[in-house]
Protein backbone atom coordinates (compact mmCIF):
# COMPACT_ATOMS: atom_id res chain seq x y z
CA UNK A 1 0.00 0.00 0.00
CA UNK A 2 1.46 3.32 -1.06
CA UNK A 3 1.65 6.16 1.48
CA UNK A 4 -0.22 8.77 -0.58
CA UNK A 5 -1.16 12.33 0.30
CA UNK A 6 -4.81 11.27 0.59
CA UNK A 7 -3.93 8.53 3.09
CA UNK A 8 -1.78 10.95 5.10
CA UNK A 9 -4.73 13.36 5.17
CA UNK A 10 -7.06 10.62 6.45
CA UNK A 11 -4.66 9.63 9.23
CA UNK A 12 -4.34 13.30 10.19
CA UNK A 13 -8.12 13.63 10.34
CA UNK A 14 -8.42 10.45 12.40
CA UNK A 15 -5.95 11.87 14.92
CA UNK A 16 -8.46 14.64 15.70
CA UNK A 17 -11.43 12.29 16.14
CA UNK A 18 -12.62 11.03 19.50
CA UNK A 19 -15.28 8.37 19.77
CA UNK A 20 -17.26 7.41 16.69
CA UNK A 21 -17.33 8.88 13.20
CA UNK A 22 -18.93 7.88 9.91
CA UNK A 23 -16.95 7.33 6.72
CA UNK A 24 -19.03 10.07 5.07
CA UNK A 25 -17.93 12.50 7.79
CA UNK A 26 -14.31 11.41 7.36
CA UNK A 27 -14.53 11.93 3.59
CA UNK A 28 -15.98 15.40 4.12
CA UNK A 29 -13.25 16.34 6.62
CA UNK A 30 -10.53 14.98 4.33
CA UNK A 31 -11.89 16.84 1.32
CA UNK A 32 -11.85 20.07 3.33
CA UNK A 33 -8.07 19.58 3.64
CA UNK A 34 -7.43 17.84 0.30
CA UNK A 35 -10.16 18.19 -2.34
CA UNK A 36 -8.67 15.29 -4.33
CA UNK A 37 -9.67 12.78 -1.63
CA UNK A 38 -11.76 9.97 -3.08
CA UNK A 39 -14.25 7.84 -1.14
CA UNK A 40 -12.66 4.62 -2.42
CA UNK A 41 -9.27 5.62 -0.99
CA UNK A 42 -10.84 6.46 2.37
CA UNK A 43 -12.71 3.13 2.54
CA UNK A 44 -9.69 1.05 1.45
CA UNK A 45 -7.48 2.84 3.95
CA UNK A 46 -10.04 2.35 6.73
CA UNK A 47 -10.04 -1.39 5.94
CA UNK A 48 -6.25 -1.52 6.34
CA UNK A 49 -6.36 0.58 9.51
CA UNK A 50 -8.99 -1.77 10.94
CA UNK A 51 -6.75 -4.75 10.23
CA UNK A 52 -4.02 -2.91 12.16
CA UNK A 53 -6.36 -2.16 15.10
CA UNK A 54 -6.30 1.62 14.61
CA UNK A 55 -10.05 1.78 13.94
CA UNK A 56 -12.95 -0.58 14.50
CA UNK A 57 -16.18 -0.38 12.57
CA UNK A 58 -19.66 -1.04 13.86
CA UNK A 59 -23.21 0.00 13.05
CA UNK A 60 -25.56 2.45 14.71
CA UNK A 61 -29.25 1.82 15.37
CA UNK A 62 -30.15 2.70 11.80
CA UNK A 63 -27.55 0.35 10.34
CA UNK A 64 -25.20 3.15 9.33
CA UNK A 65 -21.54 2.15 9.50
CA UNK A 66 -19.41 4.03 12.01
CA UNK A 67 -15.76 3.86 12.97
CA UNK A 68 -14.34 4.04 16.46
CA UNK A 69 -10.82 5.42 16.56
CA UNK A 70 -8.27 3.64 18.76
CA UNK A 71 -10.80 1.39 20.48
CA UNK A 72 -9.75 0.23 23.93
CA UNK A 73 -11.96 -2.85 23.71
CA UNK A 74 -14.78 -4.19 21.59
CA UNK A 75 -18.04 -2.71 22.76
CA UNK A 76 -21.67 -2.61 21.73
CA UNK A 77 -24.16 0.23 21.75
CA UNK A 78 -27.64 1.08 22.90
CA UNK A 79 -29.69 3.18 20.49
CA UNK A 80 -32.88 5.04 21.47
CA UNK A 81 -35.38 5.06 18.62
CA UNK A 82 -37.23 7.94 20.29
CA UNK A 83 -34.49 10.55 20.66
CA UNK A 84 -31.64 9.01 18.58
CA UNK A 85 -29.31 8.98 21.60
CA UNK A 86 -26.51 6.40 21.64
CA UNK A 87 -24.68 4.90 24.61
CA UNK A 88 -21.81 2.47 24.76
CA UNK A 89 -22.54 -0.74 26.61
CA UNK A 90 -20.27 -0.62 29.66
CA UNK A 91 -17.60 -3.29 30.00
CA UNK A 92 -19.17 -5.03 32.98
CA UNK A 93 -22.58 -5.17 31.27
CA UNK A 94 -20.97 -6.35 28.02
CA UNK A 95 -19.13 -9.08 29.92
CA UNK A 96 -22.41 -10.27 31.43
CA UNK A 97 -24.16 -10.29 28.04
CA UNK A 98 -21.29 -12.29 26.55
CA UNK A 99 -21.31 -14.71 29.49
CA UNK A 100 -25.06 -15.29 29.32
CA UNK A 101 -25.12 -15.87 25.56
CA UNK A 102 -22.16 -18.22 25.84
CA UNK A 103 -23.65 -20.12 28.77
CA UNK A 104 -27.21 -20.46 27.44
CA UNK A 105 -26.66 -20.62 23.70
CA UNK A 106 -23.00 -21.54 23.29
CA UNK A 107 -22.62 -18.39 21.24
CA UNK A 108 -19.52 -16.17 21.21
CA UNK A 109 -20.49 -12.64 20.10
CA UNK A 110 -18.54 -9.87 18.43
CA UNK A 111 -19.64 -6.88 20.50
CA UNK A 112 -18.27 -4.40 17.99
CA UNK A 113 -21.25 -5.29 15.77
CA UNK A 114 -23.93 -5.22 18.46
CA UNK A 115 -26.41 -2.36 18.61
CA UNK A 116 -29.50 -2.86 20.74
CA UNK A 117 -32.38 -0.63 19.72
CA UNK A 118 -35.19 0.41 22.02
CA UNK A 119 -36.37 3.40 24.03
CA UNK A 120 -34.51 5.15 26.84
CA UNK A 121 -36.10 5.93 30.18
CA UNK A 122 -36.82 9.54 29.15
CA UNK A 123 -38.66 8.52 25.97
CA UNK A 124 -40.67 5.83 27.76
CA UNK A 125 -41.99 8.29 30.37
VEXPA-73713 format. One line per field, with one value per residue (C-alpha): residue number from 0; residue in one letter; x negated, y negated, z. Coordinates in nm, 4 decimals. Example, Ala and Ser with C-alpha at 12.3 -4.5 7.8 and 13.67 -1.06 7.14 Angstrom:
! residues 2
k	(0	1)
r	(A	S)
u	(-1.2300	-1.3670)
v	(0.4500	0.1060)
w	(0.7800	0.7140)
! end
This chain:
! residues 125
k	(0	1	2	3	4	5	6	7	8	9	10	11	12	13	14	15	16	17	18	19	20	21	22	23	24	25	26	27	28	29	30	31	32	33	34	35	36	37	38	39	40	41	42	43	44	45	46	47	48	49	50	51	52	53	54	55	56	57	58	59	60	61	62	63	64	65	66	67	68	69	70	71	72	73	74	75	76	77	78	79	80	81	82	83	84	85	86	87	88	89	90	91	92	93	94	95	96	97	98	99	100	101	102	103	104	105	106	107	108	109	110	111	112	113	114	115	116	117	118	119	120	121	122	123	124)
r	(X	X	X	X	X	X	X	X	X	X	X	X	X	X	X	X	X	X	X	X	X	X	X	X	X	X	X	X	X	X	X	X	X	X	X	X	X	X	X	X	X	X	X	X	X	X	X	X	X	X	X	X	X	X	X	X	X	X	X	X	X	X	X	X	X	X	X	X	X	X	X	X	X	X	X	X	X	X	X	X	X	X	X	X	X	X	X	X	X	X	X	X	X	X	X	X	X	X	X	X	X	X	X	X	X	X	X	X	X	X	X	X	X	X	X	X	X	X	X	X	X	X	X	X	X)
u	(0.0000	-0.1461	-0.1650	0.0223	0.1158	0.4814	0.3929	0.1784	0.4728	0.7060	0.4657	0.4343	0.8122	0.8425	0.5953	0.8458	1.1435	1.2616	1.5282	1.7257	1.7333	1.8932	1.6954	1.9031	1.7934	1.4313	1.4528	1.5976	1.3255	1.0534	1.1894	1.1850	0.8073	0.7425	1.0159	0.8667	0.9665	1.1765	1.4253	1.2663	0.9274	1.0844	1.2713	0.9691	0.7478	1.0040	1.0039	0.6251	0.6362	0.8994	0.6748	0.4015	0.6358	0.6300	1.0051	1.2948	1.6178	1.9661	2.3205	2.5560	2.9245	3.0150	2.7547	2.5198	2.1538	1.9413	1.5763	1.4342	1.0815	0.8269	1.0802	0.9748	1.1958	1.4779	1.8045	2.1668	2.4164	2.7644	2.9692	3.2877	3.5379	3.7226	3.4486	3.1642	2.9311	2.6509	2.4680	2.1805	2.2543	2.0271	1.7596	1.9173	2.2575	2.0967	1.9127	2.2410	2.4158	2.1288	2.1306	2.5064	2.5119	2.2158	2.3651	2.7207	2.6661	2.3002	2.2618	1.9520	2.0492	1.8537	1.9642	1.8275	2.1247	2.3933	2.6413	2.9500	3.2381	3.5195	3.6366	3.4514	3.6097	3.6824	3.8664	4.0666	4.1985)
v	(0.0000	-0.3322	-0.6159	-0.8773	-1.2334	-1.1271	-0.8530	-1.0946	-1.3358	-1.0620	-0.9627	-1.3297	-1.3635	-1.0452	-1.1872	-1.4642	-1.2286	-1.1033	-0.8369	-0.7412	-0.8878	-0.7876	-0.7333	-1.0072	-1.2499	-1.1408	-1.1927	-1.5401	-1.6338	-1.4976	-1.6844	-2.0066	-1.9579	-1.7842	-1.8195	-1.5290	-1.2779	-0.9970	-0.7840	-0.4622	-0.5617	-0.6456	-0.3128	-0.1054	-0.2844	-0.2349	0.1392	0.1520	-0.0580	0.1769	0.4755	0.2907	0.2156	-0.1619	-0.1776	0.0582	0.0383	0.1037	-0.0002	-0.2447	-0.1815	-0.2701	-0.0346	-0.3155	-0.2147	-0.4028	-0.3860	-0.4036	-0.5422	-0.3644	-0.1389	-0.0231	0.2852	0.4194	0.2714	0.2606	-0.0226	-0.1077	-0.3183	-0.5040	-0.5062	-0.7939	-1.0551	-0.9010	-0.8983	-0.6397	-0.4903	-0.2474	0.0740	0.0623	0.3288	0.5032	0.5174	0.6353	0.9084	1.0267	1.0295	1.2291	1.4709	1.5295	1.5869	1.8222	2.0121	2.0463	2.0617	2.1541	1.8386	1.6166	1.2643	0.9868	0.6881	0.4398	0.5286	0.5223	0.2362	0.2858	0.0625	-0.0414	-0.3397	-0.5150	-0.5933	-0.9536	-0.8521	-0.5828	-0.8292)
w	(0.0000	-0.1061	0.1480	-0.0579	0.0301	0.0591	0.3088	0.5105	0.5170	0.6451	0.9228	1.0188	1.0343	1.2404	1.4925	1.5703	1.6142	1.9498	1.9769	1.6692	1.3199	0.9910	0.6720	0.5073	0.7788	0.7357	0.3589	0.4118	0.6619	0.4330	0.1318	0.3333	0.3636	0.0305	-0.2345	-0.4326	-0.1629	-0.3082	-0.1140	-0.2424	-0.0987	0.2366	0.2539	0.1445	0.3950	0.6733	0.5940	0.6336	0.9513	1.0938	1.0229	1.2162	1.5098	1.4610	1.3943	1.4503	1.2570	1.3856	1.3052	1.4714	1.5375	1.1796	1.0338	0.9332	0.9500	1.2015	1.2967	1.6463	1.6565	1.8763	2.0477	2.3929	2.3712	2.1589	2.2761	2.1727	2.1748	2.2902	2.0493	2.1471	1.8623	2.0295	2.0656	1.8581	2.1604	2.1644	2.4609	2.4757	2.6609	2.9656	3.0004	3.2984	3.1272	2.8017	2.9916	3.1425	2.8040	2.6551	2.9485	2.9317	2.5561	2.5841	2.8771	2.7445	2.3697	2.3293	2.1244	2.1210	2.0103	1.8431	2.0497	1.7989	1.5769	1.8462	1.8612	2.0740	1.9716	2.2017	2.4034	2.6835	3.0179	2.9148	2.5968	2.7758	3.0367)
! end
